[in-house]
Amino acid sequence: MRLVNRDDVQAKYHFPSQLLSDYESWRVKQFAGQLTPATYTLADIEALRLMIRLQQIGFSSNEIEDFLALNLRKQGPPVKLIAMLTQHRQERLAAIHQYERQIAGIDYLRFQLTESH
């Protein structure tokens, strides 16, 4: 297990400073200070990549922490992780469908205006 420092990780992987700080805070909480926060392993790099993916799909900081904690345990099938992802997917689909209804309403009003003039 090769350890690298924060500066090396930031230079090589271009992770934002805030992401590294958030991860270090989470890791200290998870491991009760057993690890040096400023050193990273390959597993840490993978966790940071996962954090970025979760941010991109709209997870909040608390949800990311919960997801990482569940993912860290890896006990049995990832039922809770899949449930979290499924919930986010359903929320996004609901938002898309709401926008589709709004667009249909806009199109109808445009049609009415062009027909009446």
Steps between C-alpha positions, in 0.01 A plus 500: 500500500684807370418828671516831317451849639226750423713714268596199287138388477386847402772537238445159343120469514396869504250449782362828638633603842148504644444140392822393671405689815152346503647154451758549774228612743284199412794261531600635842140447619485149356831382639493702823831667415687172444635619164707802416258725310762634257605163355312309233495141376365363173174421684479867599545608138214269397282643778580853381402407144176356634435823693536699179257271317249530785531880498445506124176305532367729770578334832524734799805496728312296760381251240855463371624430852226240550575339164873483572440352845270231358738432213790465743326221691440281191297249697294288264317635196495880465122524554508834687740654247277395212197636688671838540586514130149388404345775711717763329410358161128515579532858624678602178238327285220673690671835437540419130133406472400825673710696249342305213153600625611863525644492148175350368310785668734757347461342157122500534491868596730586208269306268195683634668837453607426143156366409317802640711751307 
